[in-house]
Every structure is written in C-alpha cells, then in structure tokens.
Amino acid sequence: KSTVLFFQEGPCKVHIFEQDFNEFAKKLRKKYEDSAGTSIEAFPDKKEDRPVVFICHAGEDKDYAVSLYEKMGQAGFAPWLDKENLQGGDQWNEVIKKAIKKEIDYFLVLQSKTLADKIEGYVNKEIVEARERQKEFRFGIRFIIPVKIEDCRLLEVLDDLQTIDLTDETGVDRLVQTIRRDFMKRGKR
C-alpha cells in the first residue's frame, strides 16, 4: 500500500488514501468517466498521440480563433494558436515558422471577409509557408484545411482545397471528424 494525495479542484480539498496506487487510479478513472460522461481514451496523454492543429487567422478574427482553439482542445487535439503558444521573449516570427515547417500536423485557415480583403500581412506569409510544407505530403494526405467562419469569398491561393463551412452547426464536428480520420490514416494514432 502507498499513501496517495489527491488534490481536488475547489476550496482546498486534499484527500489522503492508504491503498494500492493502481487501485486508486482505477477508482479515479471510473469516477471521472461517470461524472464527465467521456472516456479518458478521448484525451491522450502524450502530445505525439494527438494531432497538433495550427490555427491561422487574421488579427481581427482572434476571438473566433480562441473559441476554435478551445473546441480543438476539447476534441482531444493539441491546438496551436499564437496567443496561447507564444511566450514572452519568443522570437515570434521564428517560432511560428518552425511550427509550420516541422511541428504541426494540420494548418487551419480561418477564411473571413477580413482575411479575403488582406492584400498584405503576416497571415499571408503563414499561408505561403504552409503551402510549401503541403508539398512534402503524399497525395491524399491533408495538411492545409481551409475553414469558412462567415459568408465571404474564399482565398484564391487555397481554391484547390475543399473548405469546411463552420457557419452551420455541424461544421466543427465535421472538422474534428476530418482531422481524426486523416490522423488515423497517417498511422499516428
């Protein structure tokens, strides 16, 4: 038997158990699944077991990007968003470039009126970097996934890729399923 300390969220609740650690872990898992209604299997522990999903957006669409970031995390993915992943002192240009070139599995482009009207801006540079990375993938493997967040014209540079419409209520579910199916196809999960 071991002493197990369990810290519960809320007003400073600490529980001390004298029992086998594996037995405690089983009970905790069961309690979590019963209360949350979701199997822990849906939330892999290791980052490499989860698709890393970069969210490319115009600055004006940051609120939508944050909302999508949260939904991707809830789906068990490892979302990547400048506001969340960049730290103070980071050379943000280099960190973003490295993420796009080497670290992410999917590159979502939030298509909006604002983005469609941007003639120049860093967001366009991110899309160019992603198009270059797309060339490294075998035919039929997704990397760039355009998503429409409002009624707007779509970017010409992405017109060869099918866009997922997030303006209807099933859009996010379709996006999640698309990424899950493709990630399994890659053999990463």
N, C-alpha and C positions, 0 to 999 in steps of 0.2 A: 504494500500500500504506500501511496505517496500523499503528500499534502498538496492540494490543488487550490490556488487562489483564483477566484473568478470575479472580475470587475464588471459590474452591470451598469449600463447607462442609466443615468438618473441621479437622484440626490445621494451620491456617495455610497453605493451599495457594494459591499465586499462580502463574498461568500467563501467560507473555508470548508473544504471537504477532505475527509480522510478516506480515500478509496483508490482503487486502481485507476491510473490515468486513462487507459484505453476505455474502461467502462464509463468514466466521466465524459470522455469525448463522444461516445455513442449517445449518452443521455442528452448532452448538449445539442448534438446534431438533430436528434429526434425532436427536442423542444423547439429548435429553430424552424425545422420543417413544418411542425404543427402550427406554429404561430404565424409564420410568414407565408405558408402555402406554396413555397417554392423550394424545390430540391437544391441542395448546395451544389450539386453537379452542374447547375446552370452558371455557377460563378467560379471558374477555375482559379486556383491559387497562383499559378505561375504565369508571368506575363507572356512567355512564349506559347502558352496554350490558348491565348486569346488573340484575336485579330487586333492589330493596332490600327486605328482609324483616324486619319488626319482630317480635320475639318477646315477647309479653305473657304474664306468668306470675305466680303467687303466689310470694311470697318463699320459701316452703317448697319450691318446685319448682325452685329455682335450679340445682341440679345437672343436672336433666334439660334445663333451658333452655340451659345451657352446652354440653351434649352436642349438642343440636339446632343450636345456633349453629355448632358445628364442622362438622356434617354439611351445613348450608346453605352454608357457605364452600367445602367440598369439592365441592359440586354446581355451583360457579361463581357463586353468588349473593353479594350483599353483605348479610350478616345484620346486624341492629341489635339489640343487647342492652344494657340499662342498664349492667351490669357491665363490658362491653367498650367501649362508646361514650362513656360519660360520663367526663369528665376532672376532675381536682382543680380546685375553684373554680367549676365549672359551676353555674349555677342550674338544677338538675336538673329542676324542675317545668316551667320554660320550654323547656328543651332537648327534653324528651320531648314536650311539647305541640306544639312546632314540627315535630318529626319526624313525628308522627302527622298533623298538618294539611297538611304540604307536601312532606316529603322522602321518604316511604316509598312503595313500590308495593303491598306486602301487609302485612297485620296478622294474625299468627297468635295465636290464643288457646289456651294450653295448658290444657285442661279436666282438672281433677283433683278428688278429694274435697275437698282443702283449698280450692280456688277455689270449688267449689259451696257450701261452708259459710261463705264470707266474706260477711258482711252489710254490712260497710263496709271501706274500704281503698283505697289508691291505684290498685290494679289495676282496680277498678270504674270509676274516673274515666277511665282509659285506654280502657276498652271503650266508655264513653259518647262520648268524643272520636272514636273510630273509627267508631261508628255514625253520627255526624254527617257525617264525611268520606265514608262509604259513599253518602250521598245525592247526592253530586256526580258519581258514576259512572253512566254509561249502563247501562240494564238489561242483564244478562248479563255484565257485566264484574266480575270478582271483586276484592274488596279485603280483606274480613274472611274468614279461613279458620279455623274452629274445628277444633282437633285434640285428640283424646282420648288422654291419656297413661296412663290407668289406668281400670279399671272404676268408673264413677261416674255420678251423674245429671248431665245437661247443664244449662248456664245457660239460664234461660227467655228472657233478653234476646237469645239467639242461636238460639232454637229454629226460626227460619225458614230457617236456613242449614245446608246439609249438612255434617256433621262427618266428618273423615278420622280413622280409627282407627289410631293409631300403636302400639297394643299388639300388633299382629301384625307379622310380619317384613317384609311388603310395604308397610307403611304409609308409611314415609319415602320409598320410591320413588314411591308414588302421589302423595304431596305434592309432590315435586320435579317430576313429570310434569305435575301440575295447574298449578303455577306457570309452568313452561316454556311449556305450551300457551297459557295465558292471556296471558303476556307477549308471545308472538308475535302473538296476536290483537290486542293493543294496538298492534302495529306498532313496538315499541321495539327489536326485535332481528330 
